[in-house]
Structures are given as structure tokens and as C-alpha cells.
Amino acid sequence: MLHLASTQGITPPASDARISELRSAIASGQYVVDPQRIAQGLLQDSQALIGASKPAGR
């Protein structure tokens, strides 16, 4: 289901520049985890998966 969600454009692909930026921030100790943002993302993903698993017409 996660593969299905990612192939339907729900999750934008990460760019090489963004990945490099994140690696640098983590390595330098400047990366700040936002638990609220993580929780919102998990809820959105769960809702998308639940919607994708429902039979058509419901």
C-alpha cells in the first residue's frame, strides 16, 4: 500500500540537494525534529492508505 501511495504522487520525491542539506544539518547538530509535523504526516499517510484500501463505490 505504501508503494501504491508513493506512485500516485502523494509523496513528492526528495531532491539530491534537499538530501544533502538534511545530511549536513544532522551532522552539524542543527537538525531539529518537529514531532507535530511527524504526527501530521503519519495521520495523512494512514488516511490515504485507508482510502486506497476501500472498495470502489464506498
N, C-alpha and C positions, 0 to 999 in steps of 0.2 A: 504494500500500500504506500510506503514511503517513496518507493521508486515511481509509482504512478503519480503521486502528488508532485514530485520534483519534475517529472517530464511534462506536466501540464502547466508549467510556468508559475506555480505557486511560490516557489523559492527561487529568487534570482541567482544566477551564477556569480561566484566570487571572482573578482579580477585579481590578476597577479600582483598589481600594485597594492590593492587592499590587503592581500595576504601578507605581503612584505611589511606593510605598515603595522599590522597587528603583531607580527613576529617581533619587530623592533620594540614596540610598546611593551610586550610581555617580557622580553629580555632585559629591558631597562627598568622594569618595575613600575611603569607608568600606566599599565592597562588597568582599568577599573571595571569590575564586574557589576552590572546593573541587574539585581535579582528580579526587579519588577518587569524589566524588558524580557528577561528569560522566561518568566512565568507567562507573560502575554503571548510570546511566541509559541510556547508549548500548548497553550489553550487553543490558539489559532490552528496549529497543526493538528491537534486532536479533533477539532470541529471539522476541519477539512477532510480528515480521514474518515470520520463518522459519516459525513455527507457522501463521500465517494463509495462507501460500502453499502449504502442503502439501495434497495432495488429501485429501478426507474418507475416513476409514477407515484411516488410517495412524497 
